[in-house]
């Protein structure tokens, strides 16, 4: 079917000047539509992938990959849990923690999640030590009652490093006057910024020993946080770890705990891919229109080719080649433009913000500031295949119409 003669004629039609300017305009509009659709689809998918990656990375900066907690209360015998976890080559760090909700009172009062940690081991499971804006993680020392606050939480409390705040935990003590919440004065020794709104506005860290004394846990902890070399293996590691540990513990992982959140992001990404694919589909319909009108315009040429010996299949191949080349050129230009735009989108947005004087992605509204992008080859290939497939399908009906042309009827009035 696709013999050199059909290919040559199809390419010749592409280079030839058309007598009907309207057909040329429709063809140009269809190829431009394919280019714009591919650029828009690649850029949108890259931005959504970038947001998903940034949110995941920043969320996991404060949330462990795998967590082991006591099923019925505090985890008293937690050192064997750390030893068993570290014996797994997929584990890069493990650290105990104490967690309790509470109220923090400085110039103002705000609820927070108070975490008791060991500075040395905490550095192996979270990004806290790398996210300090003031002070250091090592400033948390047992018995000194120091506290680290997220930058947004410190702002809401109206405090800074060196100020003293009152920490009231969700734990009550019986007194002659009734049940009283446990409270203690702490000194702010540092401020961190994880880059994730929830962590920065509601997390506070204290020494593990200070948290145990406040809650009267003795040597017990709330659980053990575990970090993996490959975060995507959290599911299998948590399952195997649960089988190796006692029945008195509960093992969970970040994929299970945040499944709904990341499923929603994935669904949104899929829906946007489908919706923006309609832009390419519209361009493909324009390609159908231009080819149908071209077939009508070339009725005499088709009839002459048929009388010279071209089979219906070869005639069909002529117009398939013509439409497919338009799709290939549009897709290729769109892929190059989409990748270049995605890679330079942050610079472009920064330039627009500097010209307009307005912040397009305010950090107080979105999880992160700026426009992160992530261009994955698999996404680019998927977009290119969709565009090429729609372009090829758009050529089938006009090419079939051309192959059904009757030479005698077409040449009757020539």
Secondary structure, 3 states (H helix, E strand, C coil): CCCHHHHHHHHHHHHCCCCCHHHHHHHHHHHHHHHHHHHHHHHHHHHHHHHHHHHHHHHHCCCCCEEEEECCCCECCCHHHHHHHHCCCCEEEEEEEEEEEEEEECCCEEEEEEEEECHHHHCCCCCHHHCEEECCHHHCCCCCCEEEEEHHHHHHHCCCCCCEEEEEEEEEEEECCEEEEEEEEEEEEEEECCCCHHHHHHEEEEEHHHHHHHHCCCCCECEEEEEECCHHHHHHHHHHHHHHCCCCEEEEEHHHHCHHHHHHHHHHHHHHHHHHHHHHHHHHHHHHHHHHHHHHHCHHHHHHHHHCCCCHHHHHHHHHHHHHHHHHHHHHHHHHHHHHHHHCHHHHHHHHHHHHCCCCCCCCCCCCCCCCCCCCHHHHHHHHHHHHHHHHHHHHHHHHHHHCCCHHHHHCCC
